[in-house]
């Protein structure tokens, strides 16, 4: 009941998370086909994916200003712009055209991401209830469903262009439910700026960064790992990102319940251990089935880390700084989508995807000291 209550309270940002999940699930499962269409090597494709993150990070610097300017309609307008870009993503015929399109899609997606996370944080404060995991869980449900649908599309040689057109139309229909007044908190006289809380932002943002880097390596490269390294077909490849989405949904919904019983630090430490084990399994897998188990364990592990990190920022800073603090932490966290594809591409080009996933294991373990550092701000 706690989960249903959380979804009911936050139905506006939930709708946004579902829309974003539909996009990323479709895109991740289509990566092998897109990569083939534009004729890119692993390294070139990794660098091309970084263009998306460039747009994401750019949007996040502007998100608080756009939110203040557009107010109640800011999420609706941002989501409509995002939907209009989606059909062009699969139309790329070269690396150059792909880069241009993903910059714009990244900008629109980044704007929406900041707004929906900010709205969740505002609702958490208003209702004194944890909501982040439930919202991110709905992203994962939509992500898994879209990845499976894309697998069906590719297996039957249906048009990827029409798949993205349909997703865009669904997202446009969702815009009707996305109007919500932002919480406007007056700035107290003599109050410090957002960087007076820079350690909170840096530590929590770094936790989100590593979680999203781990997540993005599976999103962008799992289908290719299964199809190329483990010789799976298109449907089997699509199950890689789908497995991530399914288990992340389970992890986030479970995290929503566990947040009432365990401390955030305990949840984060358990999650880190799971993610590290999953990365090793995915790297050493000899069959697609073992790789699915590895990706599933990664999903269970990283599921709650990013949402908890963003939720911490919203709670650890004064209310009047919440939007700017979340935006600043998100710039750090979402830069994962700027860094991870390039790193994975370079390691895969120099060695292979097995070595790349083993490298991610070491990255995950960096979370341990960062999580421990958050004790000083826990209440």
N, C-alpha and C positions, 0 to 999 in steps of 0.2 A: 504493500500500500504506500510505503514511503516513496518508492520509485514512481508510481502513478501520480502521487501528489506533486512530486518534483516536476514531472512532465506537464502536468496541468498548469502549475504556477508559471512555468517558463515556456508556454506554447509558442510565443513569438520567436525567441532565439532558437528553440528546437526546430522550427520550420527552416530557419537559416542553416542550421547544422545539417539537416537532411539534404537541402539543396547542394551544399558544398560537397557532401559525401557522394551524391550521385555523380557529380563531375569527376572527383578524384578517382572513384572506383572505375568509372568508364575509361578514364585516361590511362590509369595504371595497367589495366588489362589489355589496352590497345598498344602499349609501348613497343612490343616486337614489330607490329605492323607499321607503326609510325616510323620507327627507326629504319625499317627496310624501305619505306616510301621515300624518305629523304636521303637515303644512301650514306648514312653516317656510321663511322667506326664507334667503338665503345667510348673512347676518349672524347671524340668530337660531340657525340650525343650527350655525354655527361656535362660538357661545357655548355652545350645548347640548353639543357634543362636549367642551368643556372640563370638563364634569362628570365625564367618564370619567377625565381626568387628575387631577382632585381626589381621586378614589378611589385612583388609582395611587400618587400621592405620599403620601397618608395611610398607605397600607399599608406603604410603604417605611420609614417611621419606626418601625413596629412589627415589621417582618420579623425583625430580629436577636433580639428578645425572644421572639417566637413560635417561632423556630427553636430557641432554647435550651430553651424550655419543652417542645416536642413532640419534639425530637430526631429519631430515625430516621424517625418517621412524619409529620414536619412537611410534607414535600412532598406526601405522599399525601392528607393531610387538606385541605390548601389547594387541591389540584387537584380533589378531590371537591366542595368548596364552589363552586369556579369552574364546574364542569360543571352543577351544579344551577341556576345563575343563567341560563345561556345561553338556554334556551327562552323566557324572559320578555322578552329583548331586542327581539325582533321584534313583540311584542304591544303595543307602545306605540301609543296612540291620540291622544296630544297631546304637546306639547313638555314639559309638566310630568311626565307619566308617563315619557317617554323619559329625562329628566334623572335621575329617581329610580332607574331601572333601571341606567343606565350608571354611576352612582356606585358601586353595589354590584358591578357587573361589573368596574369599574376597580380597586376595592379588592382583589378576589380575584385579578385578573390581575397586579396589582402585587406581591402577596405571592408568587405563583408565580415571577414574573420575578426577584425578588431571590434566591430560594432556588436556582433553577437556575443563575443566574450565579455565585453563591457556590460551589455544588457544582463547577462547572467550574473555577473558580479553585483550589479545594482539590485537585482532581485534577491540575491543571497542576503544582502544587507537589509533589504526591506522586510523579508520574511524570516530572517534569522535561521536559515536552513541551507544545507549544502545542496547545490544544484549542478555543479560543474560536471561531475561524472555522468549524470543522467543525460545531459545535453550532448556531451562528447560521445556517449554511447549511441545516441541516435545517429550521429555522423557515421559511426562504424557500421551500424545496421544498413544505412543507405549505401555506404561504400561497398559492403559485401554484396548486396543485391545488384548494384550496378556492375560490379566486376563479373558476377555470374552471367548477367544479361549480355555483357560484352563478349564473354566466352562463347555463348550461344550464337551471337551475331557473327563472330569470326569463324566458328566451326561450320556454319552454314553458308559462308561466303556472302553474307548480306552486307549491305552498304554501311560502312562505319560513319559516313557523312550523315545518313538518315538517323542513325542511332543518336548522334549528338544533337541533331535537330529536335528529336523527340525529347531528349533530356532538357534542352533549352525551353521547349514549350511547357514542360512540367514545372520547371523553375519559375517561369513567367506566371503560371497559374498560382503558385505559392505566394507571390508578391502580395496578394490581397490580404494575407494574414499577418503581415510583417510591420504594421504601424504600431509604434510604441513610444510614448513620451520618455525622453531621457531624464534621469535624476540630476537636477541642477543644484549643486551645493555651493553656497557663497564662500568665497575665500576669506578666512579670518584675517583680521588686521595683523600685520607683522608675521604672518605665516611664511615658512620657508617654501622654496620651490620644490619641484619633484626630485631634483638631484640631491636634496638634503637627505633623501632616503635611497641614495645610490647603491649602498651595499645590499639592501633588500632586493632592489631591481637587478643588480648584477648576479647575485647568487641564485635567486629564483629564476631569472631569465636564462642562466646557464643550465639549470636543471631542465627547463623546457627545451632549450637548444639540443641537449644530448638526447632527450626523449624523442624529439621530432627528427633528429638526424637518423636515429635507429629506425624509426617508423618509415622515414622516406626511403631508406635503402631497400626495404622490403617492397614498398609501394612501386618504386621505379624499376627495380632490378629482379624481383622474385620471378616474374613470368619469364624473363630472359634466362635466368639461372636454370629454371626447370626445362625450358625448351631447348636451350643450347648445351648446358653442362650435363643435364640428365636425360636429354633426348626425348622430352615429352612433346605432345602435340599441342595445338592452340588451346583446346579446352582444358587440358591438364595445366598449361601455363597460366591460364586465367584463374585457376583454383589457388595459385600462390597468393596473390593479393586478396582474393576472396576469403581465404583462410585467415589472413591477418585481420580483415574487417570483422569476421564472425567472432573471433576470439577477443578482439579488442572491445566489441560490444558486450560480450559476456563479462570481460574484466571490468569495464566501466560500470555496468549495472551492478555487479557484485561490489565494486568499490563504493558505489552509492550507499549500499547497505552496510558495508564494513566500516564506513566513516563514522558510524554511530557507535561502534564497538571497539575499534582500535585507533591508536594515535596515528596521525599522518606520517610520522617518522617511521613507525613500524611497517605501515603499508608500503611506503616508498622503498624501504630496505628489502622487503620480500619481493617487490616488483623488480627491483634491480637484479636480484639473484636469478629470477626467472628469465629475464631478458638476456642475461649473459649465457645461460644454459641453452636457450633457444638459438642464439647466434652460432654457437659451436655446433649444434645439431644440424642447422641449415648448411653450414660450411662443409661439414664432413659427410653429408648425406650421399648415399650411393643410388638411391631410388627417389622418385617424386614423392612417394608416401612418407618417407622419413623427412624429406624437406618440408612437406606440409606440417608435420608434427613440430618441426623446428620453428617454422613461421608462426604456427599457432601459439607456441610457448612464448615467442617474442611478443606476439599480440597481447597475450595475457599479462606479460611483464610491463610493457611500455604503456598499456592502456590508461592507467591512472596517473602516471608520472607528470605528463604535460598538463592535464587539467588541474591537478593539485598544485603544481607550480604556479600557474596563472591565478588560481584561487587564493594562494598565499599572498601574492602581490596585492590583490584587492582588499585583503584583510589587514595586512601589515602597514599600510599607508593611510593617512587621513582621507576621509570621504571626498573632500574637494579636489584631491589629487588622483583619485582612483582611475579615471579615464586616461590621463596622461601617463600614469605609472604602468598601467596594463599595456598601453601602447608601446612604451619604452621597453618593457620586458618582452613584449611580443616581437619587437624588432630584433632583439637578441635571439629569441627562441625560433622565430620563423626564418631567420637567416640560415637555419639548418638546411632549408630547401635551396639555399644558395651554395652552401659548402658541400653537402653530402653527395649530390650527383657528380660533381667534378672529381671529388676524391675517389668515389667508387669507380668512375670511368677510368681514371688514371691507374688505379691499382689493378683493375680488371685487364686493362690494355698491357700493363707491364707483366702481370702474373696471370691471374684468373679470378673468377668470382668467388671461388672458395677462399682464397687469401683475403679478398676484400671483406667477406663476412667475418673472418677471424679477426681482422683489424677492428671491426665494429665491436667485437667482444671487449677489446681493451678500452674502447671509448666508453662503453656502458659502465665499466668499473670506476670511471672517474666520477660517476654520480655519488659514490659512497661518501667522500669527504664533503661534497656540496650539501647533501642531505643532512649530514651531521651539523653543518654550520647553521642550519635554520633553527636549531634549538633556541638560540638566543632571542628570537622574535616570537616564539610560541607562547600563547597565553594560557 
